[in-house]
Amino acid sequence: MITILTLGICAPWGICIMINWKVKHTVIDGHRLAFDGTATQLFGNWIKWLILTIITIGIYSFWLNIKLQQWITKHTHYLD
């Protein structure tokens, strides 16, 4: 609801909370994962992606999920 009221500006905080929980509860080959991304780091990219989506009349939105997944992968690593 906060995301709707803020027109998506607060989405990075919600995304980081969900991804952090998901990654903390993921184990691959006996190794726990960690997520070190913060909402503040994501916020800059989020605004850039939002502006690009508006400028391109929504065309950039096709790449938005890919860019978000790349950012998440960049900030996810093994704990051990």
N, CA, C and O atoms as CSV, one atom per row, in Angstrom:
chain,resi,resn,atom,element,x,y,z
A,1,MET,N,N,0.812,-1.184,0.000
A,1,MET,CA,C,0.000,0.000,0.000
A,1,MET,C,C,0.864,1.259,0.000
A,1,MET,O,O,0.535,2.251,-0.651
A,2,ILE,N,N,1.975,1.205,0.740
A,2,ILE,CA,C,2.874,2.361,0.770
A,2,ILE,C,C,3.455,2.606,-0.616
A,2,ILE,O,O,3.628,3.754,-1.024
A,3,THR,N,N,3.754,1.534,-1.338
A,3,THR,CA,C,4.290,1.680,-2.690
A,3,THR,C,C,3.287,2.389,-3.593
A,3,THR,O,O,3.671,3.229,-4.407
A,4,ILE,N,N,2.036,2.065,-3.458
A,4,ILE,CA,C,0.999,2.712,-4.271
A,4,ILE,C,C,0.886,4.191,-3.910
A,4,ILE,O,O,0.801,5.046,-4.792
A,5,LEU,N,N,0.884,4.486,-2.623
A,5,LEU,CA,C,0.751,5.877,-2.184
A,5,LEU,C,C,1.949,6.731,-2.587
A,5,LEU,O,O,1.805,7.929,-2.830
A,6,THR,N,N,3.135,6.116,-2.660
A,6,THR,CA,C,4.339,6.877,-3.019
A,6,THR,C,C,4.701,6.722,-4.489
A,6,THR,O,O,5.788,7.126,-4.904
A,7,LEU,N,N,3.809,6.145,-5.277
A,7,LEU,CA,C,4.018,5.941,-6.723
A,7,LEU,C,C,5.283,5.138,-7.029
A,7,LEU,O,O,5.958,5.400,-8.025
A,8,GLY,N,N,5.600,4.178,-6.193
A,8,GLY,CA,C,6.729,3.288,-6.441
A,8,GLY,C,C,8.051,3.759,-5.882
A,8,GLY,O,O,9.047,3.043,-5.989
A,9,ILE,N,N,8.096,4.938,-5.288
A,9,ILE,CA,C,9.357,5.466,-4.771
A,9,ILE,C,C,9.862,4.629,-3.590
A,9,ILE,O,O,11.073,4.488,-3.420
A,10,CYS,N,N,8.975,4.080,-2.782
A,10,CYS,CA,C,9.379,3.276,-1.620
A,10,CYS,C,C,9.569,1.800,-1.956
A,10,CYS,O,O,9.882,1.008,-1.066
A,11,ALA,N,N,9.391,1.421,-3.187
A,11,ALA,CA,C,9.524,0.017,-3.589
A,11,ALA,C,C,10.891,-0.582,-3.265
A,11,ALA,O,O,10.941,-1.746,-2.866
A,12,PRO,N,N,12.009,0.147,-3.413
A,12,PRO,CA,C,13.308,-0.459,-3.094
A,12,PRO,C,C,13.403,-0.993,-1.667
A,12,PRO,O,O,14.060,-2.008,-1.434
A,13,TRP,N,N,12.762,-0.331,-0.716
A,13,TRP,CA,C,12.810,-0.806,0.660
A,13,TRP,C,C,12.070,-2.127,0.794
A,13,TRP,O,O,12.569,-3.048,1.440
A,14,GLY,N,N,10.910,-2.236,0.208
A,14,GLY,CA,C,10.155,-3.483,0.248
A,14,GLY,C,C,10.867,-4.611,-0.477
A,14,GLY,O,O,10.879,-5.749,-0.010
A,15,ILE,N,N,11.459,-4.291,-1.619
A,15,ILE,CA,C,12.196,-5.295,-2.394
A,15,ILE,C,C,13.362,-5.826,-1.583
A,15,ILE,O,O,13.571,-7.038,-1.522
A,16,CYS,N,N,14.129,-4.937,-0.957
A,16,CYS,CA,C,15.292,-5.373,-0.180
A,16,CYS,C,C,14.894,-6.218,1.022
A,16,CYS,O,O,15.592,-7.173,1.362
A,17,ILE,N,N,13.794,-5.885,1.662
A,17,ILE,CA,C,13.325,-6.685,2.798
A,17,ILE,C,C,12.957,-8.093,2.336
A,17,ILE,O,O,13.330,-9.075,2.979
A,18,MET,N,N,12.226,-8.195,1.226
A,18,MET,CA,C,11.819,-9.513,0.721
A,18,MET,C,C,13.019,-10.329,0.245
A,18,MET,O,O,13.121,-11.516,0.556
A,19,ILE,N,N,13.921,-9.707,-0.501
A,19,ILE,CA,C,15.092,-10.423,-1.013
A,19,ILE,C,C,15.988,-10.858,0.133
A,19,ILE,O,O,16.507,-11.974,0.113
A,20,ASN,N,N,16.181,-10.011,1.124
A,20,ASN,CA,C,17.015,-10.361,2.272
A,20,ASN,C,C,16.460,-11.586,2.987
A,20,ASN,O,O,17.219,-12.484,3.352
A,21,TRP,N,N,15.150,-11.636,3.191
A,21,TRP,CA,C,14.540,-12.799,3.841
A,21,TRP,C,C,14.726,-14.049,2.991
A,21,TRP,O,O,15.109,-15.102,3.500
A,22,LYS,N,N,14.457,-13.927,1.705
A,22,LYS,CA,C,14.551,-15.070,0.792
A,22,LYS,C,C,15.973,-15.624,0.750
A,22,LYS,O,O,16.171,-16.838,0.806
A,23,VAL,N,N,16.951,-14.744,0.653
A,23,VAL,CA,C,18.350,-15.174,0.555
A,23,VAL,C,C,18.824,-15.774,1.876
A,23,VAL,O,O,19.553,-16.766,1.869
A,24,LYS,N,N,18.428,-15.199,3.004
A,24,LYS,CA,C,18.822,-15.732,4.315
A,24,LYS,C,C,18.335,-17.161,4.521
A,24,LYS,O,O,18.964,-17.936,5.241
A,25,HIS,N,N,17.232,-17.506,3.899
A,25,HIS,CA,C,16.646,-18.830,4.071
A,25,HIS,C,C,16.951,-19.766,2.903
A,25,HIS,O,O,16.249,-20.756,2.694
A,26,THR,N,N,17.994,-19.450,2.151
A,26,THR,CA,C,18.395,-20.282,1.020
A,26,THR,C,C,19.750,-20.912,1.312
A,26,THR,O,O,20.690,-20.231,1.723
A,27,VAL,N,N,19.839,-22.229,1.093
A,27,VAL,CA,C,21.094,-22.960,1.274
A,27,VAL,C,C,21.379,-23.707,-0.019
A,27,VAL,O,O,20.518,-24.422,-0.532
A,28,ILE,N,N,22.591,-23.542,-0.547
A,28,ILE,CA,C,23.002,-24.223,-1.774
A,28,ILE,C,C,24.231,-25.064,-1.453
A,28,ILE,O,O,25.252,-24.535,-1.014
A,29,ASP,N,N,24.133,-26.372,-1.672
A,29,ASP,CA,C,25.222,-27.314,-1.384
A,29,ASP,C,C,25.761,-27.141,0.037
A,29,ASP,O,O,26.971,-27.209,0.254
A,30,GLY,N,N,24.880,-26.922,0.992
A,30,GLY,CA,C,25.279,-26.783,2.387
A,30,GLY,C,C,25.823,-25.416,2.757
A,30,GLY,O,O,26.240,-25.215,3.898
A,31,HIS,N,N,25.832,-24.483,1.841
A,31,HIS,CA,C,26.342,-23.134,2.107
A,31,HIS,C,C,25.184,-22.143,2.138
A,31,HIS,O,O,24.360,-22.097,1.225
A,32,ARG,N,N,25.139,-21.362,3.193
A,32,ARG,CA,C,24.103,-20.341,3.326
A,32,ARG,C,C,24.498,-19.118,2.502
A,32,ARG,O,O,25.679,-18.800,2.360
A,33,LEU,N,N,23.488,-18.443,1.966
A,33,LEU,CA,C,23.723,-17.238,1.173
A,33,LEU,C,C,23.507,-15.994,2.029
A,33,LEU,O,O,22.830,-16.041,3.056
A,34,ALA,N,N,24.093,-14.883,1.589
A,34,ALA,CA,C,23.903,-13.595,2.254
A,34,ALA,C,C,23.623,-12.535,1.199
A,34,ALA,O,O,24.108,-12.615,0.070
A,35,PHE,N,N,22.846,-11.558,1.581
A,35,PHE,CA,C,22.505,-10.449,0.693
A,35,PHE,C,C,22.997,-9.170,1.345
A,35,PHE,O,O,22.590,-8.848,2.461
A,36,ASP,N,N,23.876,-8.432,0.658
A,36,ASP,CA,C,24.443,-7.219,1.249
A,36,ASP,C,C,23.944,-5.931,0.590
A,36,ASP,O,O,24.475,-4.853,0.854
A,37,GLY,N,N,22.937,-6.042,-0.257
A,37,GLY,CA,C,22.374,-4.851,-0.890
A,37,GLY,C,C,21.495,-4.078,0.082
A,37,GLY,O,O,20.862,-4.658,0.964
A,38,THR,N,N,21.467,-2.769,-0.089
A,38,THR,CA,C,20.614,-1.935,0.756
A,38,THR,C,C,19.617,-1.175,-0.116
A,38,THR,O,O,19.821,-0.998,-1.317
A,39,ALA,N,N,18.556,-0.741,0.509
A,39,ALA,CA,C,17.537,0.020,-0.220
A,39,ALA,C,C,18.105,1.330,-0.743
A,39,ALA,O,O,17.699,1.804,-1.804
A,40,THR,N,N,19.036,1.915,-0.011
A,40,THR,CA,C,19.654,3.166,-0.452
A,40,THR,C,C,20.447,2.950,-1.732
A,40,THR,O,O,20.418,3.790,-2.631
A,41,GLN,N,N,21.159,1.825,-1.819
A,41,GLN,CA,C,21.908,1.505,-3.039
A,41,GLN,C,C,20.952,1.282,-4.206
A,41,GLN,O,O,21.202,1.743,-5.319
A,42,LEU,N,N,19.869,0.583,-3.947
A,42,LEU,CA,C,18.904,0.282,-5.000
A,42,LEU,C,C,18.124,1.519,-5.427
A,42,LEU,O,O,17.700,1.615,-6.578
A,43,PHE,N,N,17.932,2.461,-4.517
A,43,PHE,CA,C,17.111,3.638,-4.794
A,43,PHE,C,C,17.616,4.429,-6.001
A,43,PHE,O,O,16.817,4.844,-6.841
A,44,GLY,N,N,18.931,4.642,-6.099
A,44,GLY,CA,C,19.496,5.378,-7.237
A,44,GLY,C,C,19.188,4.700,-8.561
A,44,GLY,O,O,18.773,5.350,-9.520
A,45,ASN,N,N,19.393,3.396,-8.609
A,45,ASN,CA,C,19.077,2.637,-9.820
A,45,ASN,C,C,17.582,2.670,-10.097
A,45,ASN,O,O,17.161,2.800,-11.247
A,46,TRP,N,N,16.784,2.553,-9.049
A,46,TRP,CA,C,15.329,2.525,-9.195
A,46,TRP,C,C,14.817,3.803,-9.854
A,46,TRP,O,O,13.975,3.750,-10.750
A,47,ILE,N,N,15.327,4.951,-9.409
A,47,ILE,CA,C,14.921,6.238,-9.990
A,47,ILE,C,C,15.363,6.313,-11.449
A,47,ILE,O,O,14.604,6.753,-12.312
A,48,LYS,N,N,16.592,5.883,-11.720
A,48,LYS,CA,C,17.106,5.883,-13.098
A,48,LYS,C,C,16.232,5.006,-13.991
A,48,LYS,O,O,15.872,5.410,-15.097
A,49,TRP,N,N,15.893,3.814,-13.518
A,49,TRP,CA,C,15.065,2.895,-14.302
A,49,TRP,C,C,13.659,3.459,-14.493
A,49,TRP,O,O,13.068,3.301,-15.561
A,50,LEU,N,N,13.125,4.110,-13.472
A,50,LEU,CA,C,11.796,4.713,-13.565
A,50,LEU,C,C,11.776,5.838,-14.610
A,50,LEU,O,O,10.843,5.935,-15.407
A,51,ILE,N,N,12.800,6.675,-14.598
A,51,ILE,CA,C,12.894,7.766,-15.578
A,51,ILE,C,C,13.039,7.210,-16.987
A,51,ILE,O,O,12.392,7.695,-17.916
A,52,LEU,N,N,13.892,6.186,-17.156
A,52,LEU,CA,C,14.056,5.578,-18.480
A,52,LEU,C,C,12.752,4.960,-18.978
A,52,LEU,O,O,12.447,5.020,-20.169
A,53,THR,N,N,11.992,4.374,-18.075
A,53,THR,CA,C,10.704,3.792,-18.460
A,53,THR,C,C,9.731,4.880,-18.912
A,53,THR,O,O,9.001,4.699,-19.887
A,54,ILE,N,N,9.723,5.991,-18.213
A,54,ILE,CA,C,8.838,7.102,-18.591
A,54,ILE,C,C,9.266,7.701,-19.930
A,54,ILE,O,O,8.425,7.953,-20.792
A,55,ILE,N,N,10.571,7.931,-20.110
A,55,ILE,CA,C,11.077,8.536,-21.350
A,55,ILE,C,C,10.786,7.656,-22.561
A,55,ILE,O,O,10.427,8.157,-23.626
A,56,THR,N,N,10.939,6.347,-22.394
A,56,THR,CA,C,10.740,5.427,-23.525
A,56,THR,C,C,9.293,4.947,-23.634
A,56,THR,O,O,9.007,3.992,-24.357
A,57,ILE,N,N,8.399,5.592,-22.930
A,57,ILE,CA,C,6.967,5.275,-22.950
A,57,ILE,C,C,6.724,3.797,-22.606
A,57,ILE,O,O,5.892,3.135,-23.228
A,58,GLY,N,N,7.449,3.301,-21.626
A,58,GLY,CA,C,7.239,1.949,-21.133
A,58,GLY,C,C,8.083,0.867,-21.771
A,58,GLY,O,O,8.084,-0.268,-21.293
A,59,ILE,N,N,8.801,1.182,-22.838
A,59,ILE,CA,C,9.598,0.159,-23.524
A,59,ILE,C,C,10.696,-0.380,-22.606
A,59,ILE,O,O,10.984,-1.576,-22.623
A,60,TYR,N,N,11.310,0.497,-21.806
A,60,TYR,CA,C,12.390,0.059,-20.916
A,60,TYR,C,C,11.890,-0.909,-19.843
A,60,TYR,O,O,12.684,-1.637,-19.247
A,61,SER,N,N,10.588,-0.923,-19.597
A,61,SER,CA,C,10.053,-1.813,-18.562
A,61,SER,C,C,10.320,-3.287,-18.867
A,61,SER,O,O,10.326,-4.116,-17.957
A,62,PHE,N,N,10.541,-3.617,-20.143
A,62,PHE,CA,C,10.885,-4.995,-20.494
A,62,PHE,C,C,12.239,-5.389,-19.909
A,62,PHE,O,O,12.462,-6.566,-19.622
A,63,TRP,N,N,13.139,-4.435,-19.727
A,63,TRP,CA,C,14.466,-4.696,-19.185
A,63,TRP,C,C,14.527,-4.470,-17.683
A,63,TRP,O,O,15.531,-4.804,-17.053
A,64,LEU,N,N,13.490,-3.918,-17.104
A,64,LEU,CA,C,13.495,-3.565,-15.691
A,64,LEU,C,C,13.713,-4.779,-14.792
A,64,LEU,O,O,14.543,-4.728,-13.885
A,65,ASN,N,N,12.994,-5.855,-15.024
A,65,ASN,CA,C,13.151,-7.057,-14.209
A,65,ASN,C,C,14.545,-7.660,-14.376
A,65,ASN,O,O,15.128,-8.153,-13.411
A,66,ILE,N,N,15.073,-7.621,-15.586
A,66,ILE,CA,C,16.419,-8.145,-15.833
A,66,ILE,C,C,17.443,-7.342,-15.050
A,66,ILE,O,O,18.319,-7.917,-14.404
A,67,LYS,N,N,17.341,-6.023,-15.101
A,67,LYS,CA,C,18.270,-5.155,-14.369
A,67,LYS,C,C,18.158,-5.381,-12.862
A,67,LYS,O,O,19.169,-5.399,-12.160
A,68,LEU,N,N,16.939,-5.552,-12.369
A,68,LEU,CA,C,16.749,-5.803,-10.945
A,68,LEU,C,C,17.375,-7.137,-10.546
A,68,LEU,O,O,18.030,-7.220,-9.507
A,69,GLN,N,N,17.185,-8.178,-11.351
A,69,GLN,CA,C,17.785,-9.480,-11.054
A,69,GLN,C,C,19.311,-9.413,-11.097
A,69,GLN,O,O,19.977,-10.059,-10.288
A,70,GLN,N,N,19.869,-8.644,-12.024
A,70,GLN,CA,C,21.323,-8.463,-12.077
A,70,GLN,C,C,21.822,-7.785,-10.808
A,70,GLN,O,O,22.853,-8.176,-10.260
A,71,TRP,N,N,21.104,-6.776,-10.338
A,71,TRP,CA,C,21.500,-6.066,-9.124
A,71,TRP,C,C,21.439,-7.001,-7.914
A,71,TRP,O,O,22.337,-6.990,-7.073
A,72,ILE,N,N,20.386,-7.803,-7.831
A,72,ILE,CA,C,20.242,-8.750,-6.722
A,72,ILE,C,C,21.373,-9.773,-6.752
A,72,ILE,O,O,21.962,-10.076,-5.715
A,73,THR,N,N,21.678,-10.303,-7.926
A,73,THR,CA,C,22.750,-11.289,-8.061
A,73,THR,C,C,24.098,-10.692,-7.678
A,73,THR,O,O,24.915,-11.361,-7.044
A,74,LYS,N,N,24.333,-9.461,-8.050
A,74,LYS,CA,C,25.589,-8.772,-7.731
A,74,LYS,C,C,25.777,-8.642,-6.217
A,74,LYS,O,O,26.909,-8.648,-5.733
A,75,HIS,N,N,24.682,-8.524,-5.474
A,75,HIS,CA,C,24.754,-8.314,-4.029
A,75,HIS,C,C,24.452,-9.578,-3.219
A,75,HIS,O,O,24.232,-9.500,-2.010
A,76,THR,N,N,24.439,-10.733,-3.873
A,76,THR,CA,C,24.214,-12.000,-3.186
A,76,THR,C,C,25.492,-12.826,-3.258
A,76,THR,O,O,26.100,-12.948,-4.321
A,77,HIS,N,N,25.897,-13.391,-2.126
A,77,HIS,CA,C,27.137,-14.177,-2.090
A,77,HIS,C,C,27.034,-15.257,-1.014
A,77,HIS,O,O,26.114,-15.259,-0.196
A,78,TYR,N,N,28.002,-16.176,-1.038
A,78,TYR,CA,C,28.061,-17.228,-0.026
A,78,TYR,C,C,28.551,-16.640,1.288
A,78,TYR,O,O,29.434,-15.782,1.300
A,79,LEU,N,N,27.979,-17.102,2.393
A,79,LEU,CA,C,28.416,-16.636,3.708
A,79,LEU,C,C,29.747,-17.259,4.107
A,79,LEU,O,O,30.586,-16.592,4.711
A,80,ASP,N,N,29.944,-18.508,3.781
A,80,ASP,CA,C,31.167,-19.223,4.209
A,80,ASP,C,C,32.329,-18.960,3.296
A,80,ASP,O,O,33.420,-19.485,3.519
